[in-house]
Amino acid sequence: MDPLTAIGIVAFSVIAGLVGALFGLGGGVIIIPALTLVFGVPMHLAIGASLIAVIASSTGSATHYVERGLSNIRLAMVLEVATTLGAVVGALIAVFLNQALLAAAFGIVLVYAAYYMIRRSEEACVCPPQPCGPLDLSCSYQDNADGKQVDYGVKSLSKGMAASAGAGGISGLLGVGGGIIKVPVMNLWMGVPMRAACATSNFMIGVTALAGAIVHYSYGDVMPVLAGIVAIGVFAGASLGTRISDKVCGPNLKKAFAVVLALVAVLMFLQAAGVV
């Protein structure tokens, strides 16, 4: 790999890490299009590198969010069981599956999520701070952007578990990171504030991506040099993204996330149509 190409990949990776840390996505939604469309990397190698990038993004951001109390550790541990199983299954299927129909279906889901995230206010989504089911997963954090203490509960755990399994499958299949599904699910279905949903997703996605990366590595889809370059850039971007997130209030973060969902949906439709 020549030095200019490596520098270009690092630059895109920094942007991917920053966006991934802000929204709990892991950065795969930027890494895969950049590697395949700009640098001509084969899709299977781009997915392998993206999964490594998601691990780096989680490593670069999760510590900060945990120290700040933004990540709901108990909720993450419960959802991660379903997500990891889904990631392993998705990665195994990805080795053999034609992904056009999957990309189209994924795009429809993202459009639906983006629409409801814009339509519903942050206050309407947040669950009251009391047990909303058999497990008490309620949590609280200090929002530095507006100086308020935020207390919330967690509802619809069974729906969240099912959606997390699907998010893991998407991560393993497309390498984009399950956060693209988990963040809207936690916010819209489970009543978790947007900032906490993004932070909790960042805590989870590293484990999810690791499960998928092991499968892809066993099939030779992880190129060490490429994955290492991507990981360096993503880690740096994720570390920067955590500091920017402290200055963004929840409603604005939610609107920005909806825009990201819509852009990724367009990309998925283009992929399904064979344009990408």
C-alpha positions as CSV (number, residue, x, y, z in Angstrom):
1,M,0.0,0.0,0.0
2,D,1.5,3.3,-1.0
3,P,1.8,6.2,1.5
4,L,-0.8,8.5,-0.1
5,T,-3.4,5.7,-0.1
6,A,-2.6,5.0,3.6
7,I,-2.9,8.7,4.5
8,G,-6.3,8.9,2.7
9,I,-7.6,5.9,4.5
10,V,-6.5,7.3,7.8
11,A,-8.3,10.6,7.0
12,F,-11.6,8.8,6.2
13,S,-11.1,6.6,9.3
14,V,-10.8,9.7,11.6
15,I,-14.1,11.0,10.3
16,A,-15.7,7.6,10.7
17,G,-14.5,7.3,14.3
18,L,-15.7,10.8,15.1
19,V,-19.2,10.1,13.7
20,G,-19.2,6.6,15.3
21,A,-18.4,7.9,18.7
22,L,-21.0,10.7,18.5
23,F,-23.9,8.4,17.5
24,G,-22.9,5.0,18.8
25,L,-22.5,3.6,15.2
26,G,-18.9,2.4,15.2
27,G,-18.0,4.2,11.9
28,G,-18.7,1.3,9.5
29,V,-21.3,3.4,7.6
30,I,-18.4,5.6,6.4
31,I,-15.5,3.1,6.3
32,I,-17.2,0.6,3.9
33,P,-18.3,3.1,1.2
34,A,-14.9,4.9,1.5
35,L,-12.8,1.7,1.1
36,T,-14.9,0.3,-1.7
37,L,-15.8,3.4,-3.7
38,V,-12.7,5.6,-3.2
39,F,-9.9,3.1,-2.7
40,G,-11.3,0.1,-4.7
41,V,-11.0,-2.4,-1.8
42,P,-13.1,-5.6,-2.4
43,M,-16.3,-5.6,-0.3
44,H,-15.4,-8.7,1.8
45,L,-12.1,-7.1,2.8
46,A,-13.9,-3.7,3.5
47,I,-16.3,-5.5,5.8
48,G,-13.5,-7.2,7.7
49,A,-11.6,-3.9,8.1
50,S,-14.9,-2.2,9.2
51,L,-15.5,-4.7,12.0
52,I,-12.0,-4.0,13.3
53,A,-12.7,-0.3,13.0
54,V,-15.9,-0.8,15.1
55,I,-13.8,-2.4,17.9
56,A,-11.4,0.5,17.8
57,S,-14.2,3.0,17.9
58,S,-15.7,1.3,20.9
59,T,-12.3,1.2,22.6
60,G,-11.7,4.9,22.0
61,S,-15.1,6.1,23.3
62,A,-16.5,3.6,25.7
63,T,-14.1,4.5,28.6
64,H,-15.0,8.2,28.5
65,Y,-18.8,7.5,28.4
66,V,-18.5,5.0,31.3
67,E,-16.6,7.4,33.4
68,R,-19.2,10.1,32.7
69,G,-22.0,7.7,33.7
70,L,-23.7,7.9,30.3
71,S,-23.5,4.2,29.5
72,N,-26.2,2.0,31.0
73,I,-23.9,-0.9,31.8
74,R,-26.7,-3.2,33.1
75,L,-28.8,-2.7,30.0
76,A,-25.8,-3.2,27.8
77,M,-25.0,-6.5,29.3
78,V,-28.5,-7.8,28.9
79,L,-28.8,-6.7,25.3
80,E,-25.3,-7.8,24.3
81,V,-26.2,-11.5,24.8
82,A,-28.8,-11.3,22.0
83,T,-26.6,-9.0,19.8
84,T,-23.5,-11.2,19.9
85,L,-25.5,-14.3,18.9
86,G,-27.0,-12.4,16.1
87,A,-23.6,-11.1,15.0
88,V,-22.1,-14.7,14.7
89,V,-25.1,-15.9,12.7
90,G,-25.0,-12.8,10.5
91,A,-21.3,-13.2,9.8
92,L,-21.7,-16.9,8.8
93,I,-24.6,-16.0,6.5
94,A,-22.6,-13.1,5.0
95,V,-20.0,-15.4,3.6
96,F,-22.5,-16.9,1.2
97,L,-25.4,-14.5,0.9
98,N,-26.2,-12.1,-2.0
99,Q,-26.8,-8.9,-0.1
100,A,-28.9,-6.8,-2.5
101,L,-32.3,-7.7,-1.0
102,L,-30.9,-7.4,2.5
103,A,-29.6,-3.9,1.8
104,A,-33.0,-2.8,0.4
105,A,-34.8,-4.2,3.5
106,F,-32.2,-2.5,5.8
107,G,-32.8,0.8,4.0
108,I,-36.5,0.6,4.6
109,V,-36.0,0.0,8.3
110,L,-33.6,3.0,8.5
111,V,-36.1,5.3,6.8
112,Y,-38.8,4.2,9.2
113,A,-36.5,4.9,12.2
114,A,-35.4,8.3,10.9
115,Y,-39.0,9.4,10.4
116,Y,-40.0,8.5,13.9
117,M,-36.9,10.0,15.5
118,I,-37.7,13.3,13.9
119,R,-41.5,13.0,14.6
120,R,-41.2,12.1,18.3
121,S,-39.7,14.5,20.8
122,E,-37.0,13.5,23.2
123,E,-39.3,14.0,26.2
124,A,-42.0,11.7,24.7
125,C,-39.5,8.9,24.3
126,V,-38.0,8.9,27.7
127,C,-39.3,6.3,30.1
128,P,-40.1,7.4,33.7
129,P,-37.3,6.5,36.2
130,Q,-38.9,3.4,37.8
131,P,-38.8,-0.3,37.0
132,C,-40.7,-0.9,33.8
133,G,-40.4,-4.7,33.8
134,P,-39.0,-7.6,35.7
135,L,-35.5,-6.1,35.7
136,D,-34.7,-2.7,37.1
137,L,-32.5,-1.2,34.5
138,S,-33.2,2.4,35.4
139,C,-30.2,4.8,35.3
140,S,-29.2,8.5,35.6
141,Y,-26.6,10.8,34.3
142,Q,-25.5,14.5,34.3
143,D,-26.1,16.2,31.0
144,N,-23.2,18.6,30.6
145,A,-24.8,20.3,27.5
146,D,-27.7,21.7,29.5
147,G,-26.6,21.1,33.1
148,K,-29.5,18.9,34.0
149,Q,-29.7,15.6,35.9
150,V,-31.5,13.0,33.7
151,D,-33.2,10.0,35.4
152,Y,-34.9,7.3,33.2
153,G,-36.2,3.8,33.3
154,V,-36.1,1.1,30.6
155,K,-39.2,-0.5,29.1
156,S,-40.1,-3.1,26.4
157,L,-37.1,-5.3,27.2
158,S,-38.3,-8.2,25.1
159,K,-38.6,-6.0,22.0
160,G,-35.2,-4.6,22.7
161,M,-33.7,-8.1,22.9
162,A,-35.3,-9.2,19.6
163,A,-34.2,-6.0,17.9
164,S,-30.6,-6.4,19.3
165,A,-30.4,-9.9,17.8
166,G,-31.4,-8.4,14.5
167,A,-28.8,-5.6,15.0
168,G,-26.1,-8.1,15.6
169,G,-27.1,-9.9,12.4
170,I,-26.9,-6.7,10.4
171,S,-23.5,-6.0,11.9
172,G,-22.2,-9.4,10.9
173,L,-23.7,-9.3,7.4
174,L,-22.8,-5.7,6.4
175,G,-20.0,-4.8,8.8
176,V,-21.7,-1.4,9.6
177,G,-22.0,-2.0,13.3
178,G,-25.3,-2.8,15.1
179,G,-25.6,0.7,16.6
180,I,-27.4,1.8,13.5
181,I,-30.4,-0.3,14.8
182,K,-29.7,-0.4,18.5
183,V,-29.7,3.3,19.1
184,P,-33.2,4.0,17.6
185,V,-34.5,0.9,19.3
186,M,-33.3,2.0,22.7
187,N,-34.6,5.5,22.2
188,L,-37.9,4.9,20.5
189,W,-39.0,1.5,22.0
190,M,-37.1,1.3,25.3
191,G,-37.4,4.9,26.6
192,V,-33.6,5.5,26.9
193,P,-32.6,9.2,26.3
194,M,-30.7,9.7,23.0
195,R,-27.4,10.6,24.7
196,A,-27.5,7.5,26.9
197,A,-28.5,5.3,24.0
198,C,-25.5,6.5,21.9
199,A,-23.2,5.9,24.9
200,T,-24.6,2.5,25.7
201,S,-24.3,1.5,22.0
202,N,-20.7,2.5,22.0
203,F,-20.1,0.3,25.0
204,M,-21.7,-2.7,23.2
205,I,-20.6,-2.5,19.6
206,G,-17.0,-3.6,20.3
207,V,-18.1,-7.0,21.6
208,T,-20.6,-7.4,18.8
209,A,-18.0,-6.5,16.1
210,L,-15.5,-8.9,17.7
211,A,-17.8,-11.8,17.3
212,G,-18.3,-11.1,13.7
213,A,-14.6,-10.3,13.1
214,I,-13.5,-13.7,14.4
215,V,-15.8,-15.4,11.8
216,H,-14.6,-13.1,8.9
217,Y,-10.9,-13.6,10.0
218,S,-11.3,-17.4,9.8
219,Y,-12.4,-17.0,6.2
220,G,-9.5,-14.7,5.4
221,D,-11.5,-11.5,5.1
222,V,-9.4,-9.5,7.5
223,M,-6.2,-7.9,5.9
224,P,-4.0,-7.0,8.9
225,V,-2.3,-4.0,7.3
226,L,-5.6,-2.5,6.1
227,A,-7.4,-3.2,9.3
228,G,-4.5,-1.7,11.4
229,I,-4.5,1.5,9.4
230,V,-8.2,1.9,9.7
231,A,-8.1,1.1,13.4
232,I,-5.6,3.9,14.1
233,G,-7.6,6.5,12.4
234,V,-10.9,5.4,13.9
235,F,-9.5,5.3,17.4
236,A,-8.2,8.9,17.1
237,G,-11.6,10.1,15.7
238,A,-13.5,8.3,18.4
239,S,-11.4,10.0,21.1
240,L,-12.2,13.4,19.6
241,G,-15.9,12.5,19.1
242,T,-16.5,11.8,22.8
243,R,-15.3,15.4,23.7
244,I,-17.5,17.0,21.1
245,S,-20.6,15.0,22.3
246,D,-20.4,16.8,25.7
247,K,-21.3,20.0,24.0
248,V,-24.3,18.7,21.9
249,C,-27.7,18.7,23.6
250,G,-30.0,15.6,23.3
251,P,-32.7,16.9,20.9
252,N,-30.0,18.2,18.4
253,L,-28.2,14.9,18.7
254,K,-31.4,13.1,17.9
255,K,-32.1,15.2,14.8
256,A,-28.5,14.8,13.5
257,F,-28.8,11.0,14.1
258,A,-32.0,10.9,12.0
259,V,-30.1,12.6,9.1
260,V,-27.4,10.0,9.4
261,L,-30.0,7.2,9.2
262,A,-31.5,8.8,6.1
263,L,-28.1,9.1,4.4
264,V,-27.2,5.5,5.2
265,A,-30.6,4.4,3.9
266,V,-29.9,6.0,0.5
267,L,-26.6,4.2,0.4
268,M,-28.3,0.9,1.1
269,F,-30.9,1.5,-1.7
270,L,-28.0,2.3,-4.1
271,Q,-26.3,-0.9,-3.1
272,A,-29.4,-2.9,-3.6
273,A,-29.9,-1.4,-7.1
274,G,-26.3,-2.2,-8.0
275,V,-25.2,1.4,-8.3
276,V,-22.8,0.9,-5.4
